[in-house]
Each structure stands twice: as structure tokens, then as C-alpha cells.
Amino acid sequence: MGGSSETHVTPMAEESISNEDAKTPTLLDPPLVTPSTTVASRYNNNTDEDDDEEKPTNARRTLFPARSLSSQVTPLPSKRKHVVEQSTLVHPPAKRRLLFGRLVNAIECQPNVKQIYNIIRKLTGSIGGNGHVGPIYGELTMNSMQKMVDLMVKHCGLDSDSRFIDVGSGIGKPNFHVAQCPGVSFSCGVEVEHTRFALGMTCLKAVLDQAMEQDVEDSIPDDSRIRGNTHFLNHDITHAQTFDPFTHVYMFSIGFPPPLWIKLSDMWNKSLAPFLICYHGPKDIIHSYGFDVELIAQTPTSMHGSKEGHMGYVYKRKTFSKRTVDLNACDPLFTASWEAVKKGLPSLHKDVTNQFQEMMGRGRKTRSRN
């Protein structure tokens, strides 16, 4: 009473204050969320006593406390900065999306390679023409063949000085392909089935016709200019003794019978060719048939007109022949073709045209009525 400033609290009042403190929630207490409250209002620290009216809130009602929106949003860089950063990046190689979304490196083919495939497609159809008559027949897609060519360039040194043979060439797509990219000096195909050989000769004449037209034009880029350097033989490969003078022996070997493999192995082991490219694995090539090679590279390939795929293998000769290396050595079976290509495009075009006309029966002697 008097001038005392002490405040006396009765036991009843002390109990009341204690009860009020117990009812006041703290930040350490788990939030109690009801349909009439929100998480945002539960933790609102704004205690402005002058604001008598309750401000409406648009916060969504939830049973689970969430972080504030500002902590979930990452600010985007400015547009100008983004453009500057993009301009300094090195663009990755082009990708191609497969059926189930997987990205693979896109295969790039030269313009002259695409021209060749267009010429063949117009003459023989999308699957090469007459492929149904062969017991075993297959064609790689253009991109798959380019994959094999890239593999040969990288691991086998396939270049403009190389000599390439395709055993069982069909209509000759691999031969035409390597004649354009990388532009081998001699591309020879051997086909035993006459119908397939005739179709190949039809394509060869059309390709050489186009090459002759481009030969007089100087403005055509090198990778768009069609090259010759290709010749076909209608022979049985077993009539040859070796694979000379070729540096790269290629064969789509699916379906080759065992007797043929034995002969090919014997020819290979007598030859000077350093590289073998086929579609049989080391178990068959090395262990079963005795090719003197070692595996250096492989890649999966796809077939044209079907979902069938085969692994392509690249082999290198393991031990070279003890006989003197003669770069001009040539088996008699291939001599005429090699000489025809060596004479150049005009002479080769004339030779193929004459051979094509003879094959088609033009100029054939007929009986007289006398």
C-alpha cells in the first residue's frame, strides 16, 4: 500500500497465469492444423495490435506442414546471361532417338554415298530387288554400313590407297559405298548367283553413267562427286587361290556353309591381305576354321527391311606370310577387273557398258532365213 511498487500475486492468480501459459503454443510444439487454420497463420509472427481485422488468406489447407514457396523456387538466370553462356558452349555431336527413347550418335553419310543409294533404290527397289529368290540374302542399312566403314577407317586404315573385295557381293552396295567413302582405289565384288550379278551390273552402269556426267563439271564438291573404281565378277570365289591384291577382305558371312569356310580359310592364310571383316565371331573364325587373325573391333548392325541385327567383326592378320611381299601380286581371277579399273573412268565406263549390253543380249547374232 503506501509507496510500495511490488505486485502481489495471489495463489489463485498464479494458478490462472500458469494455466494460460500452458495453453499458449510455442514453436517447439507440433503444429495443430484444422480446417479453419493454416500452416502459414500458425507460424505468423506479425503481432500488430492496431490491426483489429483478420486478413484473409489464400493459402491451401493441408495436413502436412510445408516449406515456404520462396525456398522451393530457384530463380532463373537472366535471358541475356543465358544467351552469352550458351554461345561459349561446344555443341555435342548430333543425336538420334531410338524407339524407346535412348539417344545414340547420329551417323553421317557423305552426299555422294546418298546419291549412290538413291540410284540403286530406283533400279532395284527398297530391298535391293529379287532378294526373295536367294536362300540367304541380307543387306545392311546405309547407316549400318557407314558404321562398318568408320570402324575400318579407324582400326584398319581404310583409305584411298586401299583395295577392297566383297565375297558374295549381291548387287554391290558395300562396293559402291567404300568407292565413295573413303574412296578406295579398287573395289571388287564377286557374286556366284547370276541374277544378283546382273542387277549389280545394272546398278554399276547407272553409277558410271552418272560419274561420267559429273566428270566434266568442275564445280561439284569432292564429297558430292560420284567415283568409279568398282567392278563386279560373276564367279565362284573358290576358283581363286588367294585374296591378292586386296588389303581388306569383306564378306556378309551369314549362311556360309562349312565347306566354303574351309576354302576361305585356306585362301586367307596364303594371302597378304592384312584385314578381314565379317559377321562371325572369334569362336567360329579362329577356333573352328583356323583363320590366322585376331579380333580388333566390333559393332552391332541392322538389316534393311527387317528388325534383324548382326554383330560386325574386324580382324587383323596375326602372322604375315614369309614370302616376299609384292604389292602388285594378283590372283588370276581378279586380274582383268583390276586392270579395267586401273585404266580410269572413261575406259571403265566403256568396258562395263559393253559387258552390260552383251549380258542383256544386245548385238547378239541371229539366224538368217537363208
Secondary structure as the mmCIF struct_conf table of DSSP 4:
data_model
#
loop_
_struct_conf.conf_type_id
_struct_conf.id
_struct_conf.beg_label_comp_id
_struct_conf.beg_label_asym_id
_struct_conf.beg_label_seq_id
_struct_conf.end_label_comp_id
_struct_conf.end_label_asym_id
_struct_conf.end_label_seq_id
TURN_TY1_P TURN_TY1_P1 GLY A 2 GLY A 3
HELX_RH_AL_P HELX_RH_AL_P1 PRO A 11 LYS A 23
BEND BEND1 THR A 24 THR A 24
TURN_TY1_P TURN_TY1_P2 LEU A 27 LEU A 28
BEND BEND2 ASP A 29 ASP A 29
HELX_LH_PP_P HELX_LH_PP_P1 PRO A 30 PRO A 31
TURN_TY1_P TURN_TY1_P3 PRO A 35 SER A 36
HELX_RH_AL_P HELX_RH_AL_P2 VAL A 39 ARG A 42
TURN_TY1_P TURN_TY1_P4 TYR A 43 TYR A 43
TURN_TY1_P TURN_TY1_P5 GLU A 49 ASP A 50
BEND BEND3 GLU A 53 GLU A 53
HELX_LH_PP_P HELX_LH_PP_P2 GLU A 54 PRO A 56
HELX_LH_PP_P HELX_LH_PP_P3 ALA A 59 ARG A 61
BEND BEND4 LEU A 63 PHE A 64
HELX_RH_AL_P HELX_RH_AL_P3 LEU A 69 GLN A 72
HELX_LH_PP_P HELX_LH_PP_P4 VAL A 73 SER A 78
HELX_RH_AL_P HELX_RH_AL_P4 LYS A 79 SER A 87
TURN_TY1_P TURN_TY1_P6 THR A 88 THR A 88
BEND BEND5 LEU A 89 LEU A 89
HELX_LH_PP_P HELX_LH_PP_P5 VAL A 90 ALA A 94
STRN STRN1 LYS A 95 ARG A 97
TURN_TY1_P TURN_TY1_P7 LEU A 99 PHE A 100
BEND BEND6 GLY A 101 GLY A 101
STRN STRN2 LEU A 103 ASN A 105
HELX_LH_PP_P HELX_LH_PP_P6 ALA A 106 GLU A 108
HELX_RH_AL_P HELX_RH_AL_P5 PRO A 111 THR A 124
TURN_TY1_P TURN_TY1_P8 SER A 126 ILE A 127
BEND BEND7 GLY A 129 ASN A 130
HELX_RH_3T_P HELX_RH_3T_P1 GLY A 131 VAL A 133
BEND BEND8 GLY A 134 ILE A 136
STRN STRN3 LEU A 140 LEU A 140
HELX_RH_AL_P HELX_RH_AL_P6 MET A 142 CYS A 156
BEND BEND9 ASP A 159 ASP A 159
TURN_TY1_P TURN_TY1_P9 SER A 160 ASP A 161
STRN STRN4 ARG A 163 VAL A 167
TURN_TY1_P TURN_TY1_P10 GLY A 168 GLY A 168
TURN_TY1_P TURN_TY1_P11 GLY A 170 ILE A 171
HELX_RH_AL_P HELX_RH_AL_P7 LYS A 173 GLN A 180
TURN_TY1_P TURN_TY1_P12 CYS A 181 PRO A 182
BEND BEND10 SER A 185 SER A 185
STRN STRN5 PHE A 186 VAL A 190
HELX_RH_AL_P HELX_RH_AL_P8 HIS A 194 ASP A 215
TURN_TY1_P TURN_TY1_P13 VAL A 216 VAL A 216
BEND BEND11 ASP A 218 ILE A 220
HELX_RH_3T_P HELX_RH_3T_P2 ASP A 222 SER A 224
BEND BEND12 ARG A 225 ARG A 225
STRN STRN6 THR A 230 LEU A 233
BEND BEND13 HIS A 235 HIS A 235
HELX_RH_3T_P HELX_RH_3T_P3 ILE A 237 HIS A 239
BEND BEND14 GLN A 241 GLN A 241
TURN_TY1_P TURN_TY1_P14 ASP A 244 PRO A 245
BEND BEND15 THR A 247 THR A 247
STRN STRN7 HIS A 248 MET A 251
TURN_TY1_P TURN_TY1_P15 ILE A 254 GLY A 255
HELX_RH_AL_P HELX_RH_AL_P9 PRO A 258 LYS A 270
BEND BEND16 SER A 271 SER A 271
STRN STRN8 PHE A 275 CYS A 278
BEND BEND17 TYR A 279 HIS A 280
HELX_RH_AL_P HELX_RH_AL_P10 PRO A 282 PRO A 282
HELX_RH_PI_P HELX_RH_PI_P1 LYS A 283 SER A 288
TURN_TY1_P TURN_TY1_P16 TYR A 289 TYR A 289
STRN STRN9 VAL A 293 SER A 302
STRN STRN10 MET A 303 MET A 303
TURN_TY1_P TURN_TY1_P17 HIS A 304 GLY A 305
BEND BEND18 SER A 306 LYS A 307
STRN STRN11 GLY A 309 ARG A 317
BEND BEND19 LYS A 318 THR A 319
BEND BEND20 LYS A 322 ARG A 323
HELX_LH_PP_P HELX_LH_PP_P7 THR A 324 VAL A 325
TURN_TY1_P TURN_TY1_P18 LEU A 327 ASN A 328
HELX_RH_3T_P HELX_RH_3T_P4 PRO A 332 PHE A 334
HELX_RH_AL_P HELX_RH_AL_P11 THR A 335 LYS A 342
TURN_TY1_P TURN_TY1_P19 LYS A 343 LYS A 343
HELX_RH_AL_P HELX_RH_AL_P12 LEU A 345 MET A 359
TURN_TY1_P TURN_TY1_P20 MET A 360 GLY A 363
#
